[in-house]
Amino acid sequence: PGDVNEHIAVALDRLQQDMNFVLARLSTLEALSTSQARGSIVAPAVQAVQPQQQQESSWWPFSNLSAKAAFFIVVWPFIVNWLIKTYFKRKSKGHRRSPFM
């Protein structure tokens, strides 16, 4: 349990860093847009905002589980449920057509 909480905390911290980066980029783009709308020439010295720290690992907290595997784990019960419902729906329709067989 403690290990999962630690992974969640790390993931939330990384998401916060990413949000800060996105907000900084948005501010830069808004400033550029405003200056272009006023008709001024944008100075080439405007630099893109760089993240404070480049991290080698991704935001995914479960390093031994890929995102595709997690997606599959979440989605497969819904797919199987749909297949079973479809099967029984077709099966019940077949019995209605020929009740005397």
Residue frames as qw, qx, qy, qz and C-alpha x, y, z in Angstrom:
[[0.000, 0.882, 0.471, 0.000, 0.00, 0.00, 0.00],
 [0.303, -0.799, 0.088, 0.512, 2.78, 2.46, 0.85],
 [0.421, -0.138, 0.591, 0.674, 4.52, 1.79, -2.44],
 [0.209, 0.621, 0.654, 0.377, 1.37, 2.57, -4.43],
 [0.152, -0.933, -0.260, 0.198, 0.88, 5.79, -2.49],
 [0.404, -0.572, 0.323, 0.637, 4.46, 6.76, -3.26],
 [0.355, 0.194, 0.675, 0.616, 3.90, 6.10, -6.98],
 [0.056, 0.818, 0.549, 0.160, 0.75, 8.20, -6.91],
 [0.285, -0.865, -0.044, 0.411, 2.55, 11.03, -5.14],
 [0.410, -0.308, 0.501, 0.697, 5.37, 10.96, -7.71],
 [0.264, 0.456, 0.697, 0.487, 2.87, 10.92, -10.58],
 [0.066, -0.909, -0.409, 0.045, 0.97, 13.86, -9.11],
 [0.367, -0.709, 0.171, 0.577, 4.20, 15.79, -8.63],
 [0.365, -0.046, 0.624, 0.689, 5.17, 15.20, -12.26],
 [0.140, 0.686, 0.649, 0.297, 1.70, 16.20, -13.43],
 [0.196, -0.907, -0.197, 0.317, 2.03, 19.42, -11.44],
 [0.376, -0.474, 0.403, 0.687, 5.38, 20.12, -13.11],
 [0.290, 0.288, 0.715, 0.567, 3.85, 19.45, -16.52],
 [0.008, 0.851, 0.524, 0.041, 0.94, 21.78, -15.73],
 [0.282, -0.800, 0.049, 0.527, 3.37, 24.52, -14.70],
 [0.363, -0.175, 0.593, 0.697, 5.23, 24.03, -17.99],
 [0.183, 0.554, 0.714, 0.387, 1.98, 24.20, -19.99],
 [0.111, -0.909, -0.353, 0.192, 0.87, 27.35, -18.17],
 [0.331, -0.628, 0.265, 0.653, 4.22, 29.01, -18.83],
 [0.303, 0.100, 0.697, 0.642, 3.98, 28.10, -22.52],
 [0.073, 0.749, 0.642, 0.145, 0.43, 29.43, -22.63],
 [0.201, -0.864, -0.113, 0.448, 1.56, 32.74, -21.14],
 [0.330, -0.368, 0.499, 0.712, 4.32, 32.99, -23.73],
 [0.218, 0.347, 0.760, 0.504, 1.93, 32.23, -26.58],
 [0.024, -0.858, -0.505, 0.095, -0.61, 34.73, -25.27],
 [0.245, -0.751, 0.114, 0.602, 2.07, 37.40, -25.11],
 [0.287, -0.120, 0.655, 0.689, 3.17, 36.60, -28.66],
 [0.138, 0.585, 0.750, 0.276, -0.41, 36.64, -29.89],
 [0.106, -0.887, -0.315, 0.321, -1.08, 39.97, -28.22],
 [0.251, -0.605, 0.320, 0.685, 2.04, 41.53, -29.70],
 [0.244, 0.111, 0.753, 0.601, 1.18, 40.22, -33.17],
 [0.072, 0.738, 0.669, 0.055, -2.37, 41.49, -32.89],
 [0.143, -0.861, -0.092, 0.479, -1.04, 44.96, -32.14],
 [0.632, 0.768, -0.002, 0.104, 1.01, 44.79, -35.33],
 [0.226, -0.835, 0.497, 0.069, 4.38, 44.88, -33.63],
 [0.674, 0.444, -0.590, 0.000, 7.26, 42.78, -34.83],
 [0.891, -0.451, 0.026, -0.043, 7.95, 39.83, -32.62],
 [0.038, -0.799, 0.600, -0.021, 11.49, 39.84, -31.39],
 [0.819, 0.209, -0.532, -0.046, 13.38, 36.63, -32.22],
 [0.121, 0.415, -0.723, 0.539, 14.90, 36.76, -28.75],
 [0.733, -0.247, 0.235, -0.589, 11.70, 35.31, -27.26],
 [0.199, 0.288, -0.937, 0.007, 12.65, 31.85, -26.15],
 [0.730, -0.288, -0.510, -0.353, 10.43, 28.89, -25.50],
 [0.543, -0.600, 0.413, -0.417, 9.97, 28.04, -21.87],
 [0.546, 0.269, -0.791, 0.058, 12.05, 25.03, -20.91],
 [0.800, -0.509, -0.285, -0.137, 11.05, 22.62, -18.18],
 [0.330, -0.837, 0.399, -0.176, 13.09, 23.05, -15.05],
 [0.401, -0.425, 0.812, 0.011, 14.29, 19.50, -14.97],
 [0.675, 0.290, -0.528, -0.426, 14.39, 16.93, -17.76],
 [0.659, -0.296, 0.630, -0.285, 13.44, 13.61, -16.27],
 [0.114, 0.296, -0.885, -0.341, 14.49, 10.37, -17.87],
 [0.099, 0.270, 0.953, -0.097, 11.53, 8.35, -16.67],
 [0.189, -0.424, -0.517, -0.719, 8.04, 8.99, -17.92],
 [0.404, -0.337, 0.239, -0.816, 5.10, 10.14, -15.83],
 [0.823, -0.158, -0.448, -0.312, 3.77, 6.58, -15.64],
 [0.423, -0.652, 0.500, -0.382, 4.17, 5.52, -12.00],
 [0.893, -0.131, 0.422, -0.084, 4.12, 1.76, -12.64],
 [0.102, 0.691, -0.609, -0.376, 7.37, 1.21, -14.49],
 [0.251, -0.128, 0.950, 0.132, 6.79, -2.51, -14.89],
 [0.389, 0.555, 0.728, -0.103, 3.34, -1.96, -16.49],
 [0.193, 0.080, 0.413, 0.887, 3.05, -0.25, -19.85],
 [0.349, 0.238, 0.162, -0.892, 0.27, 2.18, -20.64],
 [0.549, 0.106, -0.608, -0.564, -1.07, -0.20, -23.29],
 [0.378, -0.116, -0.904, 0.162, -1.29, -3.01, -20.75],
 [0.063, 0.259, 0.570, -0.777, -3.11, -0.77, -18.28],
 [0.460, 0.206, -0.197, -0.841, -5.52, 0.31, -21.02],
 [0.525, 0.015, -0.797, -0.299, -6.19, -3.33, -21.86],
 [0.217, -0.167, -0.846, 0.457, -6.75, -4.20, -18.19],
 [0.225, 0.288, 0.355, -0.861, -9.31, -1.42, -17.88],
 [0.489, 0.284, -0.287, -0.773, -11.10, -1.96, -21.21],
 [0.263, 0.093, -0.929, -0.244, -11.31, -5.74, -21.68],
 [0.135, 0.292, 0.855, -0.406, -14.15, -6.34, -19.17],
 [0.404, 0.515, 0.152, -0.741, -16.35, -3.88, -21.06],
 [0.393, 0.377, -0.650, -0.530, -15.58, -5.57, -24.38],
 [0.131, -0.027, -0.990, 0.037, -16.30, -9.03, -22.99],
 [0.250, 0.393, 0.633, -0.619, -19.52, -7.79, -21.39],
 [0.454, 0.495, -0.157, -0.724, -20.65, -6.33, -24.71],
 [0.326, 0.255, -0.844, -0.341, -19.80, -9.57, -26.54],
 [0.014, 0.170, 0.948, -0.269, -21.74, -11.68, -24.02],
 [0.355, 0.475, 0.393, -0.703, -24.77, -9.37, -24.20],
 [0.440, 0.455, -0.434, -0.641, -24.66, -9.47, -27.98],
 [0.192, 0.121, -0.966, -0.126, -24.41, -13.26, -27.98],
 [0.114, 0.316, 0.854, -0.396, -27.37, -13.72, -25.65],
 [0.387, 0.502, 0.114, -0.765, -29.42, -11.11, -27.51],
 [0.428, 0.359, -0.639, -0.529, -28.88, -12.95, -30.80],
 [0.112, -0.007, -0.990, 0.081, -29.48, -16.29, -29.14],
 [0.246, 0.398, 0.670, -0.577, -32.79, -15.11, -27.68],
 [0.447, 0.481, -0.172, -0.734, -33.88, -13.62, -31.02],
 [0.293, 0.232, -0.867, -0.331, -33.23, -16.97, -32.68],
 [0.022, 0.207, 0.939, -0.274, -35.53, -18.78, -30.23],
 [0.343, 0.465, 0.339, -0.742, -38.33, -16.28, -30.81],
 [0.406, 0.396, -0.495, -0.658, -38.30, -16.95, -34.55],
 [0.638, 0.063, -0.720, -0.265, -38.70, -20.70, -34.22],
 [0.461, -0.419, 0.524, -0.581, -40.34, -21.57, -30.90],
 [0.929, 0.001, 0.155, -0.335, -41.42, -25.06, -32.07],
 [0.639, 0.531, -0.555, 0.049, -38.01, -26.47, -32.92]]
